[in-house]
Amino acid sequence: MICTKSLLKILLIFSILFSFADSVSAAPIAERLQQFPQWHNKPPVQLAKGDLEYPEWMAGTWNVESTLVEKIAPLAPEIVTPGFEDNDNYLNQAIAFQVRFGTEYYSPPTGLFSKFNSSQPFVVADRAFNGKKIAQAYLGDDNVYQVKIDPDNPNQQITFLRGERKLISKITGRTKEIPSQEQFIATEVTQQLFRSPQRLYLNEVETTSDYHLLDSGNVSAEQITAIYLSPQDPDYFTAGDRPVALYRYHLDLFKQS
């Protein structure tokens, strides 16, 4: 059986890589990365519509090594999120998994305004595949049953876990910046609900990633995950829009195909 602390860790782990839509002309996200860890507000994002378009050089299947290099509790000791101390076990430990991206995973937009959007397929994440591989890397193959994506909305997914547990994720906001042909920066904000027979736990997660193409088979990235309290949390008004936990990762991606 999965312990509660392990499941709470996955609330932030699921944001790795595939939590990435319109570009903005300025570069507030790049500036935000330079200001880390002095983050006192939520990021400037737009309403998440459709899927996230990745640069063409992200297409393919990748072997990933993700390493937690820094963790900060900005409001400690008054507020510390569940599982924060346990995540010391992941510091400087490379976690390996696979992810894949491509035009074949793109689904045309549906709904009233779909006719105003381009139906030209672009490179997107295989969210179901990536989500399951990441969850299995951290929780074990036997503890992850399935990851389902809403066929009408790629921003909504459910991860089914052992013990009648599930993680419901909804991307609510995003933005991206492309400083150069070899660099891609993206931020997504996700509402996450962990449901089990014993409890409910809700929070909000920001994932900001800075990808650099080194060559055709190698990508390096710096990624920061910020955890925000939900309005249902008793410490919500104390924390406000300030993050209660910050995790900084280094990612190495090696192209397999």
N, C-alpha and C positions, 0 to 999 in steps of 0.2 A: 504494500500500500504506500502511496505517496504521502509524505508528511505535509502539513499545511505550509511550513516555511519553504519547502521546495517548490510548492505550487505558486507561492507568492513571488518567488524569484522569476518564474516564467512570465509573469506579468510584464516585466521589463525586457526579458530575453527575446520575446516574440517580435520586438521592434527592430531587431538586428536585420539589416540588409533589405528586407522587402517592404519595410514600412515607409515608403516614399509615396488643370494643373498648369497652372499658368505661371509664366515667368514674370518677374517684376524687373523694372528698368534699373533700380538701384541695387545695392548689394548689402542689405541689412543682415543677411544670414552669415556672410563671410565676416562681417564686422563682429557679429555675435560670437563666432568661433574665436576670434582674437581676444575677446573680453572674458572668455572662460577662465576661472569659474565664477566670475562676478556676474552671475545671472540673477536678476531681481524681478524679472517679469516674464510672462509667457512670450513666445516668439510671434512676429508678425506673419500671419498666414492667411490664406484665402479659403473659402469654402471648398471642400474636396468634392470635385465632380469628375466622374469618369475615372480612368486609371492613370497612373503616373508614367509618363514617357521617359524612357532611359535613352542615353546616347547609343548609337549603333554599335560602338565598341564594347558594350556590355552584353551583346547577344552571345549566347552559347551556354555551356555547362561549366561551372567553376568549382574547384576544390578550395574551400575557405579555411583559414586559420584565424580565429577571433580570440584576442587576448585582452582581458581586463587589465588596464595599466594604472587606473586611479579611481578611487571612490571617495565621495565627499558627502557628508550630511550637514548642509549649511545651517540648519536650525537646531543642531544638537547642542546640549543634551535635552532641550525641551521637547523636540520632536525628532524621532528616529523611526523610519519605516520598518515594518516587519521584514525579517530576513536580511536586513542591511549588514549586521555583523557577520552573519553566516557567509555572506558573499566574499569574505576574506579568503575563503578556500579557492576562489577563482582567480585571485590576483596573480598576474604573471604566469598563468597557466593557459596554454593555447588549446582552444576547443575546435575540433575539426568537424566540418559538415559540407554538404554539397548544396549548391543553388543553381538555378537556371533561368535564363531570360530569352525572349525571342518574340517575333511577330506572331508566331503560331499560338501564343497564349492570349492574344488580344481579342476581346469581345466588343463588337460595335456598341455604342451607347444606345439605350432604349428610352422610351418615354416621350413626353410631349415635345421636347425641344431637340430630340435626337436628329431630326432632319437638318438642323442648323449646324451640326457637328460633322467634321470630316469622317468618312468611313474608312479612310486609308489606314491600314494596320500599321502600328509602330511597335517598337520593342518595349515589352512590359515583363514584369516578373511572373513566373509560374507560382502564384501565391500558395496554392494548396501543397505543391511539392516542397517549396522552400520552407513553409511553415512546419510541415511534418518533419523534415530533416533537421531543422533547428531544434524543435522540441525533443526529438529522439536523442540528439547529441547531449542535451542537458538532463533529460529525465529518464532516458533508457527506452529501448524499442518497445518493451512490453507495457509501458505506461502511457503510450500515445496510440489511440485507435485510428483517428481520422481527422483531417482538416477539411472543412467544407466552406466554399466561397459562395456567396449569394450570386446566382446566375444573372440577376438583374442589377447587381451593384458590387463591383470588385472591392469596394471599400468596407465591406462587411464580411466577417468570417467567424466560424465557430470551430474551436478545437475540442474534440472529445477525448477525455482522459480516463484513465482507469479509476474505478470506484465511483461511477456515476457523477464525475466531475466534468465541468466544461468551462472553457474560457471564451467569452463572447467579446469580439473586438470590432470597433467601428472607427474608421478614420474620419475625422470631422474637419480637419484643416490641413493644408499643405502649401508649400511654395518651393521653387527651385531656382537655382542660379547656374549659369554656364560661363564662368570667367574666361575659359579658353577651350579649344578643341580637345584638350587632354584633361580637363577638370570638370567635375560635375558635383554640385552641392545641392542637397535637398533636405527639407524639414517636413516632417509630418507629425500631427497631433492626433493621438488615438485614445478614445474612451474604452476602458477595459473593465469587464465584469467577470469575476471568477465566481462560479456557482458550484456548490457542493451540497449534499444532504444536510450538512451541519451549519453552513454559513454562506453569506454573500460578502464579497469584497469588491469595491469599486474604486478606481483611480483614473488618472489621466497621465498619459505618457507622451513626451516629446522625444523624437529621434532626429538628430541633426547629423548628417554624414557628408564628408568631404572626400570624394573619390578622385584619384589621380591615375591616369593611364601611363604606365611605365613603358610598355611595349605591347605588341599584339597579344601576348599571352600572360601578361602580368598587370595587376591593378593593386594599388595600395590605398588604404583609406583610414581616416581618423573619424571616429563616431562617438557621439555623446548622447546618452540617454538621461533625460530629466524626468523625475517623478513628481506629480502634483496631486494634492489631496482633492477628493471629491467634496461637494457641498454636504454630503451626508456624514463626513468625518467630523468628530467632535473638535478637532484641532483646525478645522478649515478656516475659521475666521482669524486665527492666530497666524497661519501661514499665508493666507491670501493667495496672490498669484506667484509667490516665491516657490521655487522647487524645494522639496524636502529631501531629495536624494539626487546625486549626480554620479554617473558612471561614464568613464572615458575608456574607449576600446581602440586598439589598433587591429586592422584587418589586412590580411594578405590574401589575394585571390589569384589562383593559378588556373589558367584555362585548360579544360580537359578536351572539349570539342566545340 
